[in-house]
Amino acid sequence: MLMANRLILTAFALVLSTPTWASPGHFDFGQPASAAKASRSIDVVMGDMTFDPGALDIKAGETVRFVLINKGQLLHEFNLGNAAMHAQHQQEMLKMQQSGQLTPTAMKQGMAHGSMGHGQAGMRHEDPNSVLVEPGKTAELTWTFNKAMRLEFACNVPGHYQAGMKGKLTVSQ
């Protein structure tokens, strides 16, 4: 009986520690969409530690194609989420940096985290609410926002968020 209780408690703790937003395609603020479904496009210029514009207004139900232009000298990220999501993602990005997978100007492709002796599966940057953009490059992220709320867009490359590379995203009715 004691062993069964321990197993139940362990399973319960595991369920509680697993963030629901980390499941592919499951976000309480919307979902990825194809660029063809976008009702408008917004250019977002990434400088070193800046976004221009620094604030965005979106309507609930709107599908927006973000065109991300990195004019800085460093690798940057455009990530949609709330402050708690960014804090957790920053920890993941820090692990990638510490493993050598993430450099100041690029993300090394094909480098499995497990091959570095940590016993984990390969770490990848594949969240649908996020895109990495190398210096001088352009990328896109298209998203359908499903309800009114306040979010942030941010760069979670280690140190960038703390240096002020974040912006306000307001989704209104």
Secondary structure, 3 states (H helix, E strand, C coil): CHHHHHHHHHHHHHHHHCCHHHCCCCECCEEECCHHHCCEEEEEEEECCEEECCEEEEECCCEEEEEEEECCCCCEEEEEECHHHHHHHHHHHHHHHHCCCECCCCECCCCCHHHHCCCCCCCCCCCCCEEEECCCCEEEEEEEECCCEEEEEECCCCCCCCCCCEEEEEEEC
